[in-house]
Structure formats: structure tokens, C-alpha cells
């Protein structure tokens, strides 16, 4: 379903956070940031897939916000194989380095990492696990939705879904795997996104529509890439939709 919309407000409660290590196969552990809701739990879990800059303050803030909604939120370090613990500056140099690291990520590796994060949350008591992805992480979350057991997935402006330019989008474009998505998926993007161009947006919306009524595509007029940080109205509406998606049990 292709929608437009702007927002409402929601209340948040306190949470706590910690750094964790996550077992991945027989190699070194993967670092991560874990935000816990207040109270004894258990809680539904959500994996937060980072932007290309790493698990930085903005990504940790997303985890904290999700934890305040009552979700056990874990942001794994998808750079752990090549630049563990990297937090790149959000400038031209950081973006350039981030793209270098993106080209070192393969599809099997990122699926293994996402699967390990899901397993970590289940080991902490989360019976239901969902995923939220931001930009690069949006692509990784969409990919995970096609291959892993996830209750729901929220994709914020995930790029490169229609192409094979990135190693994690090969051998076929990730969008071609859309029929494999078993859970609910919400794709959120600005109509003026310079990464996800209008033709690509139409392709993504069409693929989700063809895959089933439980998927939603929402485009925000006048909003660009990264609107969570730059467009308060679009961000408020998006957060309401994400809350409704993640806190509603699969029908």
C-alpha cells in the first residue's frame, strides 16, 4: 500500500543501556549496543541495523527510543569484521570511509550477523523479534526479512534494493527476494530522497504490493534522505507507524 502521512506524538518511558558482545559462528564476537526497557521483562526484541557510519550516537538514540516504547533494542556492529567499533564522522570523509566498508560486506556475512543478533535477543527472553533499519541498515533489514524469522520489519530509506552494485545485493537484487518475506514490512522514504530515486520508489512499492496486503510503503512529500534527523513532521509520523508495527502482534 502506497501512503502519505504526517504525524502524531507518543509517550516514552525510561530505559537503560549497555555494550554487549554477540557470538557469531566460530570467529570473534560482534559488538553491539543494547537498550533495555524499565521493568523485569521479558520484552519483545528489535534488531536495529545501523547506517554506514557505524553504531554511533544517532543509532544508539534510536535504540533508546525503541526501549522506551517497551522493546529490547540491539544494534549490532555490522562493521565488526573489517573495522570493529568504528564510529565514523558524519561528513565527507566519514561517508567515503563508510562506502569503502560497505563494499566489504557480503550477503552471507550480513545475514549471519543479523541472525546472531536475533538469537542474542531470543536468549534474553524475547519471543517475538523484529528489525528496524536505517539507510544502509534499511537494506540489511529488508534483506533479513526475506531470509530470517522476523515478526515485523521497518525500513527507513533503504537504498540499493533494485540494483547489484553492493556485495550484499548480489547475486540478484534484494528487491527480487520480496516474495520470500513472511512477516510484516513497512518501508518509509522521503519523496525527494536522492538515494532512493522516484523510479526506484515505484519499483519497491509495486514489489511490496504484489507480495501481500501486510506490507506498507509510505512516502513523505518534501522529505529527503535521513528525514528522521531533518524533517520533524515526517519523523513524528514515521515513529507512530513504527510503534504500531512493532507493538502489534502478528495476526
Short mmCIF file of the C-alpha atoms (twelve columns), coordinates in Angstrom:
data_MODEL
# 
_entry.id   MODEL 
# 
loop_
_atom_site.group_PDB 
_atom_site.id 
_atom_site.type_symbol 
_atom_site.label_atom_id 
_atom_site.label_alt_id 
_atom_site.label_comp_id 
_atom_site.label_asym_id 
_atom_site.label_seq_id 
_atom_site.Cartn_x 
_atom_site.Cartn_y 
_atom_site.Cartn_z 
_atom_site.pdbx_PDB_model_num 
ATOM 1   C CA . UNK A 1   0.000  0.000   0.000   1 
ATOM 2   C CA . UNK A 2   1.396  3.396   -1.030  1 
ATOM 3   C CA . UNK A 3   0.586  6.082   1.544   1 
ATOM 4   C CA . UNK A 4   1.373  9.625   2.515   1 
ATOM 5   C CA . UNK A 5   1.038  10.918  6.035   1 
ATOM 6   C CA . UNK A 6   2.209  13.122  8.855   1 
ATOM 7   C CA . UNK A 7   2.290  12.685  12.481  1 
ATOM 8   C CA . UNK A 8   1.086  12.388  15.963  1 
ATOM 9   C CA . UNK A 9   3.013  12.296  19.258  1 
ATOM 10  C CA . UNK A 10  3.730  9.394   21.570  1 
ATOM 11  C CA . UNK A 11  4.799  8.987   25.188  1 
ATOM 12  C CA . UNK A 12  8.109  7.382   26.194  1 
ATOM 13  C CA . UNK A 13  9.346  5.775   29.413  1 
ATOM 14  C CA . UNK A 14  12.849 5.356   30.860  1 
ATOM 15  C CA . UNK A 15  15.353 2.729   29.710  1 
ATOM 16  C CA . UNK A 16  18.901 1.563   30.469  1 
ATOM 17  C CA . UNK A 17  21.698 0.552   28.102  1 
ATOM 18  C CA . UNK A 18  24.946 -1.393  27.895  1 
ATOM 19  C CA . UNK A 19  27.596 -2.610  25.478  1 
ATOM 20  C CA . UNK A 20  27.392 -6.313  24.654  1 
ATOM 21  C CA . UNK A 21  29.266 -8.953  22.687  1 
ATOM 22  C CA . UNK A 22  27.372 -11.294 20.373  1 
ATOM 23  C CA . UNK A 23  28.639 -14.708 19.291  1 
ATOM 24  C CA . UNK A 24  28.861 -15.077 15.508  1 
ATOM 25  C CA . UNK A 25  29.907 -18.521 14.293  1 
ATOM 26  C CA . UNK A 26  33.375 -19.548 15.412  1 
ATOM 27  C CA . UNK A 27  35.006 -16.150 14.891  1 
ATOM 28  C CA . UNK A 28  35.499 -13.187 17.227  1 
ATOM 29  C CA . UNK A 29  32.316 -11.846 18.821  1 
ATOM 30  C CA . UNK A 30  30.425 -8.935  17.306  1 
ATOM 31  C CA . UNK A 31  29.991 -5.831  19.414  1 
ATOM 32  C CA . UNK A 32  26.644 -4.239  19.955  1 
ATOM 33  C CA . UNK A 33  24.624 -1.680  21.884  1 
ATOM 34  C CA . UNK A 34  21.678 -2.980  23.913  1 
ATOM 35  C CA . UNK A 35  18.940 -0.753  25.320  1 
ATOM 36  C CA . UNK A 36  16.560 -2.286  27.881  1 
ATOM 37  C CA . UNK A 37  13.106 -1.073  28.866  1 
ATOM 38  C CA . UNK A 38  12.355 -0.366  32.508  1 
ATOM 39  C CA . UNK A 39  10.844 -3.317  34.338  1 
ATOM 40  C CA . UNK A 40  11.531 -7.041  34.676  1 
ATOM 41  C CA . UNK A 41  10.567 -8.241  31.186  1 
ATOM 42  C CA . UNK A 42  10.651 -10.327 29.146  1 
ATOM 43  C CA . UNK A 43  10.199 -7.877  26.273  1 
ATOM 44  C CA . UNK A 44  9.712  -8.143  22.518  1 
ATOM 45  C CA . UNK A 45  13.061 -7.688  20.798  1 
ATOM 46  C CA . UNK A 46  14.136 -5.470  17.910  1 
ATOM 47  C CA . UNK A 47  17.402 -5.510  15.990  1 
ATOM 48  C CA . UNK A 48  18.458 -2.006  14.899  1 
ATOM 49  C CA . UNK A 49  20.561 -2.048  11.741  1 
ATOM 50  C CA . UNK A 50  22.971 0.883   11.621  1 
ATOM 51  C CA . UNK A 51  23.757 3.438   8.938   1 
ATOM 52  C CA . UNK A 52  27.115 3.230   7.176   1 
ATOM 53  C CA . UNK A 53  28.708 5.373   9.918   1 
ATOM 54  C CA . UNK A 54  28.500 2.540   12.469  1 
ATOM 55  C CA . UNK A 55  26.743 2.214   15.815  1 
ATOM 56  C CA . UNK A 56  27.099 5.900   16.576  1 
ATOM 57  C CA . UNK A 57  25.166 8.272   18.817  1 
ATOM 58  C CA . UNK A 58  22.274 8.580   16.365  1 
ATOM 59  C CA . UNK A 59  21.840 4.799   16.158  1 
ATOM 60  C CA . UNK A 60  22.103 4.456   19.935  1 
ATOM 61  C CA . UNK A 61  19.421 7.121   20.275  1 
ATOM 62  C CA . UNK A 62  17.104 5.046   18.052  1 
ATOM 63  C CA . UNK A 63  17.731 2.049   20.320  1 
ATOM 64  C CA . UNK A 64  16.985 4.124   23.412  1 
ATOM 65  C CA . UNK A 65  13.763 5.368   21.878  1 
ATOM 66  C CA . UNK A 66  12.628 1.856   20.996  1 
ATOM 67  C CA . UNK A 67  13.495 0.654   24.506  1 
ATOM 68  C CA . UNK A 68  11.400 3.478   25.932  1 
ATOM 69  C CA . UNK A 69  8.483  2.027   23.968  1 
ATOM 70  C CA . UNK A 70  8.950  -1.324  25.717  1 
ATOM 71  C CA . UNK A 71  11.232 -3.102  23.246  1 
ATOM 72  C CA . UNK A 72  14.585 -4.747  23.948  1 
ATOM 73  C CA . UNK A 73  16.649 -2.974  21.278  1 
ATOM 74  C CA . UNK A 74  20.006 -4.278  19.997  1 
ATOM 75  C CA . UNK A 75  22.219 -2.534  17.435  1 
ATOM 76  C CA . UNK A 76  24.895 -4.957  16.197  1 
ATOM 77  C CA . UNK A 77  28.172 -3.690  14.733  1 
ATOM 78  C CA . UNK A 78  27.944 -4.813  11.113  1 
ATOM 79  C CA . UNK A 79  31.470 -3.412  10.568  1 
ATOM 80  C CA . UNK A 80  32.920 -5.836  13.137  1 
ATOM 81  C CA . UNK A 81  34.833 -7.924  10.578  1 
ATOM 82  C CA . UNK A 82  36.648 -5.020  8.950   1 
ATOM 83  C CA . UNK A 83  36.563 -2.052  11.362  1 
ATOM 84  C CA . UNK A 84  35.234 -3.201  14.738  1 
ATOM 85  C CA . UNK A 85  33.799 -0.428  16.866  1 
ATOM 86  C CA . UNK A 86  34.014 2.136   14.078  1 
ATOM 87  C CA . UNK A 87  32.013 5.323   14.584  1 
ATOM 88  C CA . UNK A 88  32.639 7.426   11.517  1 
ATOM 89  C CA . UNK A 89  32.118 11.182  11.410  1 
ATOM 90  C CA . UNK A 90  29.029 12.291  9.523   1 
ATOM 91  C CA . UNK A 91  30.996 14.272  6.961   1 
ATOM 92  C CA . UNK A 92  32.503 13.674  3.525   1 
ATOM 93  C CA . UNK A 93  35.491 11.747  4.881   1 
ATOM 94  C CA . UNK A 94  33.298 9.552   7.076   1 
ATOM 95  C CA . UNK A 95  30.959 8.846   4.168   1 
ATOM 96  C CA . UNK A 96  33.884 7.914   1.920   1 
ATOM 97  C CA . UNK A 97  35.259 5.510   4.513   1 
ATOM 98  C CA . UNK A 98  31.784 4.131   5.112   1 
ATOM 99  C CA . UNK A 99  31.383 3.287   1.438   1 
ATOM 100 C CA . UNK A 100 34.745 1.533   1.479   1 
ATOM 101 C CA . UNK A 101 33.470 -0.648  4.310   1 
ATOM 102 C CA . UNK A 102 30.136 -1.285  2.578   1 
ATOM 103 C CA . UNK A 103 31.961 -2.863  -0.347  1 
ATOM 104 C CA . UNK A 104 33.490 -5.384  2.077   1 
ATOM 105 C CA . UNK A 105 30.090 -6.645  3.323   1 
ATOM 106 C CA . UNK A 106 28.800 -9.805  1.659   1 
ATOM 107 C CA . UNK A 107 25.246 -11.116 1.737   1 
ATOM 108 C CA . UNK A 108 26.116 -14.295 3.704   1 
ATOM 109 C CA . UNK A 109 28.044 -12.259 6.284   1 
ATOM 110 C CA . UNK A 110 25.329 -9.708  6.992   1 
ATOM 111 C CA . UNK A 111 22.666 -12.412 7.193   1 
ATOM 112 C CA . UNK A 112 24.852 -14.323 9.657   1 
ATOM 113 C CA . UNK A 113 25.282 -11.151 11.723  1 
ATOM 114 C CA . UNK A 114 21.567 -10.364 11.697  1 
ATOM 115 C CA . UNK A 115 20.777 -13.952 12.618  1 
ATOM 116 C CA . UNK A 116 23.237 -13.818 15.517  1 
ATOM 117 C CA . UNK A 117 21.617 -10.614 16.809  1 
ATOM 118 C CA . UNK A 118 18.177 -12.216 16.598  1 
ATOM 119 C CA . UNK A 119 19.497 -15.233 18.508  1 
ATOM 120 C CA . UNK A 120 21.002 -12.976 21.181  1 
ATOM 121 C CA . UNK A 121 17.635 -11.308 21.773  1 
ATOM 122 C CA . UNK A 122 15.857 -14.664 21.925  1 
ATOM 123 C CA . UNK A 123 18.395 -15.846 24.503  1 
ATOM 124 C CA . UNK A 124 17.455 -12.786 26.591  1 
ATOM 125 C CA . UNK A 125 13.818 -13.876 26.568  1 
ATOM 126 C CA . UNK A 126 12.348 -12.144 23.516  1 
ATOM 127 C CA . UNK A 127 9.794  -14.472 21.968  1 
ATOM 128 C CA . UNK A 128 8.993  -12.010 19.187  1 
ATOM 129 C CA . UNK A 129 11.848 -10.276 17.371  1 
ATOM 130 C CA . UNK A 130 11.511 -7.540  14.764  1 
ATOM 131 C CA . UNK A 131 14.025 -5.337  12.954  1 
ATOM 132 C CA . UNK A 132 14.430 -1.639  12.176  1 
ATOM 133 C CA . UNK A 133 16.974 -0.465  9.609   1 
ATOM 134 C CA . UNK A 134 18.327 2.992   8.747   1 
ATOM 135 C CA . UNK A 135 19.632 3.727   5.220   1 
ATOM 136 C CA . UNK A 136 22.306 1.005   4.752   1 
ATOM 137 C CA . UNK A 137 20.625 -0.745  7.663   1 
ATOM 138 C CA . UNK A 138 17.316 -0.379  5.872   1 
ATOM 139 C CA . UNK A 139 18.685 -2.523  3.081   1 
ATOM 140 C CA . UNK A 140 20.057 -5.034  5.571   1 
ATOM 141 C CA . UNK A 141 16.704 -5.179  7.372   1 
ATOM 142 C CA . UNK A 142 14.838 -5.715  4.098   1 
ATOM 143 C CA . UNK A 143 17.279 -8.490  3.186   1 
ATOM 144 C CA . UNK A 144 16.890 -10.078 6.632   1 
ATOM 145 C CA . UNK A 145 13.114 -10.023 6.203   1 
ATOM 146 C CA . UNK A 146 13.492 -12.237 3.122   1 
ATOM 147 C CA . UNK A 147 15.615 -14.874 4.874   1 
ATOM 148 C CA . UNK A 148 15.169 -14.805 8.663   1 
ATOM 149 C CA . UNK A 149 12.370 -15.329 11.177  1 
ATOM 150 C CA . UNK A 150 11.221 -11.791 11.960  1 
ATOM 151 C CA . UNK A 151 7.819  -10.726 13.230  1 
ATOM 152 C CA . UNK A 152 7.961  -7.326  11.525  1 
ATOM 153 C CA . UNK A 153 10.484 -5.068  9.796   1 
ATOM 154 C CA . UNK A 154 10.598 -1.267  9.475   1 
ATOM 155 C CA . UNK A 155 12.847 0.059   6.703   1 
ATOM 156 C CA . UNK A 156 13.892 3.706   6.783   1 
ATOM 157 C CA . UNK A 157 15.005 4.839   3.308   1 
ATOM 158 C CA . UNK A 158 16.897 1.643   2.460   1 
ATOM 159 C CA . UNK A 159 18.911 2.058   -0.745  1 
ATOM 160 C CA . UNK A 160 20.330 -0.190  -3.479  1 
ATOM 161 C CA . UNK A 161 17.392 -2.610  -3.293  1 
ATOM 162 C CA . UNK A 162 16.843 -2.557  -7.040  1 
ATOM 163 C CA . UNK A 163 20.481 -2.995  -8.127  1 
ATOM 164 C CA . UNK A 164 23.510 -5.240  -7.608  1 
ATOM 165 C CA . UNK A 165 26.159 -2.563  -7.067  1 
ATOM 166 C CA . UNK A 166 26.834 -3.620  -3.463  1 
ATOM 167 C CA . UNK A 167 28.154 -7.077  -2.489  1 
ATOM 168 C CA . UNK A 168 25.223 -7.584  -0.103  1 
ATOM 169 C CA . UNK A 169 22.814 -7.000  -3.008  1 
ATOM 170 C CA . UNK A 170 24.156 -9.906  -5.082  1 
ATOM 171 C CA . UNK A 171 23.719 -12.203 -6.920  1 
ATOM 172 C CA . UNK A 172 20.162 -10.928 -7.570  1 
ATOM 173 C CA . UNK A 173 18.834 -7.545  -6.411  1 
ATOM 174 C CA . UNK A 174 17.454 -7.769  -2.889  1 
ATOM 175 C CA . UNK A 175 14.104 -6.471  -4.150  1 
ATOM 176 C CA . UNK A 176 13.743 -9.649  -6.234  1 
ATOM 177 C CA . UNK A 177 13.560 -11.599 -2.948  1 
ATOM 178 C CA . UNK A 178 10.459 -9.717  -1.760  1 
ATOM 179 C CA . UNK A 179 8.111  -12.727 -2.265  1 
ATOM 180 C CA . UNK A 180 10.111 -14.524 0.476   1 
ATOM 181 C CA . UNK A 181 9.100  -12.023 3.187   1 
ATOM 182 C CA . UNK A 182 6.936  -13.835 5.739   1 
ATOM 183 C CA . UNK A 183 6.437  -11.102 8.353   1 
ATOM 184 C CA . UNK A 184 5.006  -7.597  8.056   1 
ATOM 185 C CA . UNK A 185 7.141  -4.915  6.412   1 
ATOM 186 C CA . UNK A 186 6.893  -1.127  6.492   1 
ATOM 187 C CA . UNK A 187 9.020  0.892   4.057   1 
ATOM 188 C CA . UNK A 188 9.402  4.612   4.849   1 
ATOM 189 C CA . UNK A 189 11.023 7.093   2.474   1 
ATOM 190 C CA . UNK A 190 11.012 10.771  1.528   1 
ATOM 191 C CA . UNK A 191 9.642  11.537  -1.914  1 
ATOM 192 C CA . UNK A 192 12.721 13.720  -2.544  1 
ATOM 193 C CA . UNK A 193 15.260 11.088  -1.416  1 
ATOM 194 C CA . UNK A 194 18.422 11.436  -3.513  1 
ATOM 195 C CA . UNK A 195 19.470 7.829   -2.775  1 
ATOM 196 C CA . UNK A 196 16.125 6.103   -3.420  1 
ATOM 197 C CA . UNK A 197 15.048 7.815   -6.632  1 
ATOM 198 C CA . UNK A 198 11.402 8.104   -7.753  1 
ATOM 199 C CA . UNK A 199 11.596 5.206   -10.215 1 
ATOM 200 C CA . UNK A 200 13.176 3.012   -7.531  1 
ATOM 201 C CA . UNK A 201 10.448 4.043   -5.091  1 
ATOM 202 C CA . UNK A 202 7.816  2.953   -7.598  1 
ATOM 203 C CA . UNK A 203 9.554  -0.402  -8.049  1 
ATOM 204 C CA . UNK A 204 9.736  -1.006  -4.298  1 
ATOM 205 C CA . UNK A 205 6.105  -0.013  -3.778  1 
ATOM 206 C CA . UNK A 206 4.999  -2.319  -6.616  1 
ATOM 207 C CA . UNK A 207 7.009  -5.266  -5.286  1 
ATOM 208 C CA . UNK A 208 5.565  -4.886  -1.786  1 
ATOM 209 C CA . UNK A 209 2.026  -4.514  -3.129  1 
ATOM 210 C CA . UNK A 210 2.438  -7.684  -5.182  1 
ATOM 211 C CA . UNK A 211 3.832  -9.582  -2.175  1 
ATOM 212 C CA . UNK A 212 0.784  -9.078  0.066   1 
ATOM 213 C CA . UNK A 213 -1.526 -6.757  1.939   1 
ATOM 214 C CA . UNK A 214 0.511  -6.923  5.179   1 
ATOM 215 C CA . UNK A 215 3.218  -4.696  3.678   1 
ATOM 216 C CA . UNK A 216 3.102  -0.885  3.541   1 
ATOM 217 C CA . UNK A 217 5.032  1.705   1.534   1 
ATOM 218 C CA . UNK A 218 4.885  5.273   2.854   1 
ATOM 219 C CA . UNK A 219 6.405  8.269   1.052   1 
ATOM 220 C CA . UNK A 220 6.636  11.710  2.679   1 
ATOM 221 C CA . UNK A 221 6.165  14.753  0.396   1 
ATOM 222 C CA . UNK A 222 9.076  17.172  0.509   1 
ATOM 223 C CA . UNK A 223 11.227 14.907  2.707   1 
ATOM 224 C CA . UNK A 224 14.692 13.746  1.722   1 
ATOM 225 C CA . UNK A 225 17.117 11.029  2.757   1 
ATOM 226 C CA . UNK A 226 17.678 10.785  6.503   1 
ATOM 227 C CA . UNK A 227 14.400 12.552  7.305   1 
ATOM 228 C CA . UNK A 228 14.447 11.169  10.859  1 
ATOM 229 C CA . UNK A 229 17.033 13.865  11.622  1 
ATOM 230 C CA . UNK A 230 15.876 16.629  9.281   1 
ATOM 231 C CA . UNK A 231 12.072 16.609  8.996   1 
ATOM 232 C CA . UNK A 232 10.251 16.653  12.353  1 
ATOM 233 C CA . UNK A 233 6.772  16.139  10.874  1 
ATOM 234 C CA . UNK A 234 7.784  13.146  8.767   1 
ATOM 235 C CA . UNK A 235 9.807  11.721  11.656  1 
ATOM 236 C CA . UNK A 236 6.874  12.005  14.068  1 
ATOM 237 C CA . UNK A 237 4.528  10.199  11.689  1 
ATOM 238 C CA . UNK A 238 7.123  7.535   10.934  1 
ATOM 239 C CA . UNK A 239 7.729  6.832   14.623  1 
ATOM 240 C CA . UNK A 240 3.987  6.396   15.204  1 
ATOM 241 C CA . UNK A 241 3.813  3.887   12.367  1 
ATOM 242 C CA . UNK A 242 6.866  2.021   13.629  1 
ATOM 243 C CA . UNK A 243 5.447  1.825   17.137  1 
ATOM 244 C CA . UNK A 244 2.161  0.442   15.819  1 
ATOM 245 C CA . UNK A 245 4.022  -2.075  13.655  1 
ATOM 246 C CA . UNK A 246 6.387  -3.383  16.333  1 
ATOM 247 C CA . UNK A 247 3.993  -3.498  19.257  1 
ATOM 248 C CA . UNK A 248 1.151  -5.221  17.393  1 
ATOM 249 C CA . UNK A 249 1.370  -8.996  17.407  1 
ATOM 250 C CA . UNK A 250 1.411  -10.831 14.104  1 
ATOM 251 C CA . UNK A 251 -2.121 -11.746 13.080  1 
# 
